[in-house]
Amino acid sequence: MEITEIYFLPPLAIARLGASDTPLDCFVWDTDKSIHGANRTIIQPAVTLRVMADGSLRPFVPNAIQFRDGALLRPVAPFFELWATTNSGAGIEDKPLTTSLLRRFGANLSSVEYTITVANRKAQRRTGSAACAYIARQSVQGNDHERKPLSAYSPHNARTEPLVTRDRPIPLGHFQVIRPIKRKAMNVDLSALRVRFTPAKGKVYGPRTAIAGPASPLPPGQALDPLTVGGRLHEIVPEDNRILNPHTKWSKYIMDADKQEDPQPSDSYDGANVGNNRSWGVVDDSCDGIIEAQVAIRGARFVATARVLSSCPDFAPDRRPLNSLADDLADRDLESVQINPQDRSQIAQTQAEIADLFARAFETASLINLDSNRYRALSENATKRRNRPQVNFDSMTGKDKPPADLTADLFPSAPDPNDSDLPYSDVAHFRHGELSDIEIMLDLFSQNATRVRKIIRPPFGRFRQLKKRPHPRSKPSADFRDPRVARDQLHDMRMPPYMRDSDLLPLSITRRQYEALIKLLSLTAVGKGQIRREGPTIERIREILERRAQLPENKRQGRGEGEWQSDADRKQSAQRNRAKPPGRAARKPQGRSRR
């Protein structure tokens, strides 16, 4: 047997910032199957790995999820496992890289070296100066199980000013090589090679001048008014964290300056939309980086890498986003969804995937203020054009019918934005709540397929679909959007409504999701002389009736034993019967029974 490669699982993980010294326990998404749960998404505790004082692990399942210790949020600190692909001649196998597997090849923990490099380059991205980035790096042997701090400072040469000096670094978290032990507990192999990244505490840092500032927006020359939004005065950075160099390009940066490329949105930094938009020179302790493992075996060196990111806490862990990183990766790497009309399992799988998308739309709707999003998005359109769907404040009102239906009946004209009520948010929660049920969703698809096509915003096209030089006022395509076409840049009521993408343009579902949805619509739509395509409930009833039709006539009259049971149910029932002590079920009581 030989090792052909090593790799990390997971290859990418997101850590969450938190100031508590205790990391968050593990949990997984589940559905609430209780009588009042309505199959909504919930979180359940799962097997959690606790790092002991000697660096080894103890698995356990917590009774409940605790997100805070007092006022301090618990961080999410992901583990990374090393795996190996082996070839024994009889076949290729993937397995965890354990201490016993290392010994089998004449290696040990000292044959392993880990290197982690994490950095924050946000200020560098804006200023174009590498001296405004700050980087931490640690190299650790496989038999060193102490927790290593990741202290970041700015690289620079003699002629540049560093943002973060080496004597006053910014902590970006910790890195630890876990001590493997030859034991298995709760189905976890504790002898596998693992490392852990613990993110920073979620603090901000700035120069000595970052004391207090007004809330944005506050145009130049406008005085602070306590009755307006700009009247609030905030502490920019706590005194102990005013450690940055005030003489760098970052403290002089102003967005949208000449001969300058700004990331979008260009105003997402402290100091934007206040006065002359000059940066306050503030940064945070989020980061991303690479973990590398090098394993020396029989004179050969094997290398594995993984990506780690740290981000803000997730304040709604039981609500899934409409679009996730996994969706983006699937859209990039996987083939389009194929549906064979004769393949029931393929149809059921696509139905479940699109139903899950609609369920996530409901969960997203429960988190956003649709009324505020609508007002902001239509204000940004800055146009009085009239078309379908509307791109002005007639959007999602009676003047937007069709494609608007429920909101068109409820709101003949746009509600007053100064009202304290949130009518659009309430309607969105109601409408998406019912559509998160797969049968109701399929009913909508079968009866209103044409309308559904019109109210789903298509994603941006692939490069092969785009014209070389489209006119900005070209008529948009019905199947994809072009970011150079003016109409495709405007917000309207198409789903998801009034939400921004990362470049401020209207958000859409991914290309892969959109194509799967359109194919399912075509398959589900009911035309003349057609019947509705079976959903999971009808499919289940059909299976039972088919199974019943195959029974002998004498068993069809009543409910024969096992007649309505699935194969899995019958196996469980048989196992329970075999588990009963012999003779106990047939034993009859002798004499008077006890009371």
N, C-alpha and C positions, 0 to 999 in steps of 0.2 A: 504494500500500500504506500502511496505517496500523496503529499499535499500539493495541489495544483494552484490554489489561490487562497487568500484570506480576505475577509471583508467584515464590516461592521453592520450590525442590526440594532436599531434602525439606522439607515444611511443618513437620515436627517431627522432632527428633533427640535422642538421649540421649547425653550425654558421660559418661565414667567418670573418677573422680578418680584421680590418680596423681602421685607426687613426682618422677618422672624428668623430665628436660628434653626427652626424645625421645618423641614420641607413638607409640602402637602402630600398626604397619602394618595395612593393610586385609586382611581375610580374609572368606570366605563359607562358608556351610554347604554340605556335600556329603555323599554317601553313599559308604561304603567298599565297593567292588565287588570287592575281592580275594577269594581263595578262603576266607580265614578272617575276612573283614570282616563278613559277614552283613548287609550293607546298613545298618550302624549309621551314625549321624550323626558326621561328622568336620568339621574345618575345613581349608580350603585357602587358601593365599596368593592375593591378587588384586591388581589394579592399584592401586598406592598413590601418592599425591601427596605429594612431599617439597617443603616450602617452602624456597627458597634464601635466601641472605643479602639479595638485593635485593627479596624478596617475591614472586618468580615461582615457578612450579611446575616440577618435573621428575618425570614419571611413571616408575615402575619396578615390577617384580614381585619381591618378596623371595623368597629361596630357602627360608626357614623363618620361623616366627613366634617372636618373642622378646617375652616378657611383662614381663621385668624387666631393669633395669640394676643389677647387684649386688642390694642389698636393696630398691631403689626400683622400684615398679610404674610401668609406662608408662601414661600417661593415654590415653583415647580422645577425640580432638579432631575433631568432625565439621565438614565443609565444607557450605556452603549456596550453591547456584547460583541466579542470577537467570534466569528464563525470561520470554518475552513471547508473547502471543497476537496474531497479526497477521491483518489482513484485506486481501487484495489485490484484492478484487472477484470473483476467480475461486473463492475459498474461504478458509476460516479455517485457520490453521496455527499450531502451537506450536513454538517454537524457542528455543535458548539466547539470552540477550541478550548479544551480543558487541560488541567495539569497532567492528567494521565496520558492524553494525546501528545502533549509536548514530550513527556518522558519516553514515549514509544519511539520518537524520532531523535532521542538523545539530547533534547533541549530541556530547559527549565525556565523559571520566571526571569532570571537574569539575561536570558536570550531575547527578551522583549523590551522594547523602548517605546514610550509614548511621547508625542509632542503635540501641544495644543497652542494655537495662535488665535487670539481673539482681538478684535479691533472695532473702533467706532470712527468712521470716516465721513460722517455727515457734514462737518464743517469743511473738510477737505473738498468734498464734492461741490460745495458752493464757492469756495474761495480759490480752488485750484492749487492750493498749497499743501504739500504733504506734511508740513510742520504743524498743520491744524488737525491732523489725525492723532490718535493715541492708541498704542498697541501694547498688548501683554503676551508673553510667550514663556512656556515652561516645558522642559524635557524631563521625563521621569522614568526611571527604570521599573521594570515589571515587578520587582520585589520591594519597592519603596511604597509603603501604603499610608504615608502621612498626607494630610490635606494641604495642598499647595495654593497659596494666594496668587491671584492674577492681577498684578499691579501694573497699570498701563501708563505710559508717558509718550511724548511726541518725538519722533525721529527728526533730526535737523542737522544742518551743517553750520559752520562758523558764521555764515552771513545771514542766517534766518533766525527769527525768534520762535521758540517752541511754545505751543499753546499750553501743554502740560509738562512741567519740569520733572526730572527724575527724582528729585528730593521731595516732591509733593505729588505723588502719582494718584490716579483715579482707580479705585478698586473695581474690577469688572467681574468679581466672583471668585470661585475656587474650583480646583480640579483635583480629583483623587483617584488613584489606582486601587481597586477593591482587592482585598486579600481573598484568594480562592481557598476554600476548604473542601475536603473530600467528604461531602455529605449531600443528601437530597432531602428536601423538606417542602411540603405542600406542592409537589410536582415541579420544584425549582431545583435545577442542578447548580449547587453552590460552588462547584469546582471550575465553572466556566470563567474565562477571563473577562472582566468588566471594568469600565471606568465610569466616573460620574462627573457631570458638570453642574455646579451650583451657581446660579446667576447672582448678580449684585442686588443691592437693597432697593433700587429704584429712587436714587437721589439725583439732584441737579447740582451743577457746579458752575461757577462764574468768576470773573475778575473782582477785584476789590470795589469796583464801581457799581456792581450789580446789587444795589441795596433795595430800591423800591421803584416801582413803575406803574403807570396807569394801564387799565385794561384796554384792549383794542376794541373798536377803532377810535382813534383820536387824531384828527387831521392836524397838520402844522398850524400853530398859532391859536388853536382852540383851547380855552381854559377848561380845567376840570370842573365839571358840573355834577354835584352829588345826586341830582335827580335823573341823570342819564346813565347809560351804560358806561361811558367813559369816566364816570365819577368815582369808580372804585380804584383804590390805590393798594397795590399788593407788594409784599416782600418778594423780591425776585429770587434771591438765593439766601439760605441761612448763613449767618456770619462765619461759621466754621468751614463752610464749603466755598468760600471766596478765595480760591487758591490758584486761579488761572492767570496767565500772563495777559495783561490788558493791551500789549503792544503788538499784537498779531493782526493779520488780515481779517480774522474772524470778528474782532471788535470794531472793524471799520466797514464791514460788508453792508451793502444796500442792494435790495433786490431790484431786478429789471434795469440795471445800469447798462450803459452802452458797452458793446463788445464783451458781453458776459452771457454765458449760458446758464440759466437757472433751472433747477429741477422743478417739476410741477407736482403739487401747487407751489408757486414761488413764495408764498407768504407764510409757510409753515415753520416759522422760527420765532423766538422771543425777540420782540422789538419791531416786528412787522406790523404795518397799519397803525403805527404810533409815531407821530412827528414826521421825521424824514425817512422812516423805515430803517434806520440804522440798527444793526444787530446789537443786542446787549452782551454778546459774547458768552452766551450760556450754552452748556452741553449737558448730556445726561449719561448714565452708566449702562445703557443698553449696548449691545454689541452683537456681532456675529463672527464666526470663525471656523477653523478646520481642526479636527482631531486626526492625528496620524499615528498609526502603529506600525513598527518595524519588527519583524520576527526573523531571527537567524536560525535556520534549520539545515544541518548537513552542508554547510558552506554556501547555501543559497539565502537570499534575502527576500522576504515577502512583505508587501506594503499594503495597508488598508487605510482608507480615509473616510471620514464622516463629516457632515456639516452640522453645526449647532448655531442656533439663533436665540437671543434673549429678547423678550418683548414685554409689554405691559400686562398686568393681570387680566384674566378673563372673568368679568363680573357677572356673566350669565352662562355658566358652564352647562346648564341644561337646555340651552337654546342654541341650535346649530346654525351656522351662517348659510346664507343662500349659495354663496360660492366659497369654496375652501381651497387651500393649497393643493389638496389631493385632486380636486376637480381640474385645476390648472395643469397639474402634471399628467393626468389622464388625457386631457385635451391635447397635450403636446405629444405624448408617447403612444397612446393606444389608437387602434384602428376605429373607424366609425362603427356605430352599433348596427348590426345586421339583423333583420327580422324576416324569418321565413314564415309566411302565413300558415303553413301546414305544421309548424313546430310549436306545439303548445308550451313546452318548457321555455323556449326562447321568448315567446310572447309574454308569458307570466313574468319572466325576469325583467323584461323591458317595462312592463306595467309597474312592477315593484320599484324600479329605479326612478321612473317619472313620478310615481306617487310619493316617493321619498323626497324628491325635489319640491313637490307641492307642500309637503309637510314642513320642509325647511323654510319655504316662503311664509307659511303661517307663523313659524317660530320667529322669523326675522321681523314680521309685521308687528309682533307683540313687543318688540324692543325699540322700534323707531317711532318718532313723532312725524307721521306722514304729513300732517298739516304744515308743520314747519319746513319739512323737506320740499313740499310742493311750492310753498311761497318762495323759498330761496332759489329753487331750480328755475321756476318760471321768471323770476326777476333776472336771473343770469342769462336767460334767453334773449332778453332785451330786444324783442321784436313784436310787431303787431300783425304779423302774417296770419292769415286765416286759411287753414286747411284741415285735413283729417289725418291723424288726430290733431287737435288744437295744440299750439305751442305758446299761447298767451294765457291770461287768467280765465279764459273760458274753458280751459282744460278740465276734464272730468266733471263737467256741469251739463245742464240741459242742452247747451249749444255745442256739445261734443258728442251728440248722439246721432248715429252710431260713430264710434264703437262703444262709448260709455253706455251702460244700461241702468244699473241700480243707482249709481251716483247721479246719473242724468235725471232720474225721477225724483230723487231726494233733494237735489240742489239745482233748481232751474237756473239760478245764477250763482256766482261764486260767493261763499260765505264771507262775512267780515273777518279779515285776519286778526283784528284786535279783540275778537271774542275770546273768552277764556276756554270755551268748549273746544274739543278736538273731534269734529264730526267725521273727517276723512279717516282718522286713526281708528275710530269706532267701527266704521263701515268695513275697513280693511281687515280688522280682526274678525268681524262676523263672516265676511265672504271667504277669507282664506281658512277660517276654522272649519267650515263645511267642506271645502275642497280638499282638505287634508285627509278625508275619507276616500279611499280608493274607488269605491263603487260610485259615489257622487261625482268624482272626477271623471270616471269613464262615461257616466251618463252625459256630462257636459260635452265630452269629446264626441260622443255618438250623435248628439242632437245639434251641436253648435260648432262643428269642426271649422267652418269657414271663419266664424267670429274669433275663435281661439287663435287661429293663425294671425289675425289682424291685431290682436291685443298682446301678442308676445313680441318683444323687441328682438330683432335678429342681432347676432353678434357681428363683429367686424369680419370682413372677408379674409380668406387666405390671400397671399400675394398673387397666386395664380389667377384669382378671380378679379383682381383690381385692374382698372384701366391704367395705361401708362401716364396719361395726362388728362384727368377728368376736369370738366368745367366745375367751378365751385357751386354753380346753381343747377348742376345736372339733376335729373330726376332720380331719386334714390331707388336702389334695387329692393325688391320685396323679400329677397332671401339673405341679404347681408348688407352691412353698412360699410361706408368708405369714410375714414376720418377727414378726408379732404373735401367732402361734399357738405355744403352748409347745412342742409336739412338733417343730415345724419349726426350733426353735432348738437342738435337741440333736444331739450327734455320734453316729454309728453307723457300721456297716461299709460303708455304701453308698459307691460310688466318686465322687470320690476320698475315701478314708477318713481321718478324723481330722485333716484339714488345715483351717486357719483361713482365712476370708475377711478382708478388711481391717477388718471390724467385729467380729471374733472369732467370728462365726457359722460353721457348717460350710460349707466351700468346695464349689462345684459348677462344672460346665462352663457355658458361656454358653447363653442361651436359643436362639440360632441353632444352636449345635452340638447341643444336646439335641433340637431339632425335626428336624434332619437325621438324627440317629442313630435316632430313633423311626421316621421314614419309611423309612429303609433297613432297619430290623428288620422292618417290615411287608412290605416288598417281598421280603426274603430268607427269611423264615420258611417252613418246609416244612410244609404241612398234609397232610391225607389225600388221596392221589392226586396230589400235587404232586411235582415234582422240584426239586432244589437250584438256586437262581439261579446263573448262570454268574459266576465270578470272573475276574480278568484272565488266569490261566493257561489255564483252560478256554476262555475267549473267544479266546485266541491260537491254541489248537489247532483250534478250530472254524473260524477264518478260514483257516488253512492247508488244512484238509480241504475247505472250500468252494472255495478256489482250485484245489485239485487235481482236484476233481470237474468243473471246467470245462475241464480240459485234454483234448486228443485222447486216444483210447484207447491209441495207441502210446506216448505219453509217461507214461501212468499206470503202465505196467508197471515202469519204472525211474525213476530220479531224473533228470528232464529238466533241461536247463540253465535255471537261474533259477527252478526250480519252487518251491523252499522259501524263496526270497529275498523280502523285503519290497520295496516300491517304492523306499524309500530305499537299501536295500542294492544293488539293481540299478543305481540311478543312480551310486552310488559306484564300483561295479565297472566301469561303462561309462567313467567319468571316468578311472579308473586305466588302462584299456586304451588310451584316446586319448592318455594322457600318455606311453606307451611310444614310443621312437624307431622310426620305420618300418623294418621289415625285420629288426630285431634279434632278435625272437623266433623268426623263421624261419631265421636264419643257422645253418648247420651247421659244426662244426669241420673244418678242413682238416688232414690229416696227423695226427702224434702230438700228443696233448694234453700240456700242461705239468703238471708235478707239483711 
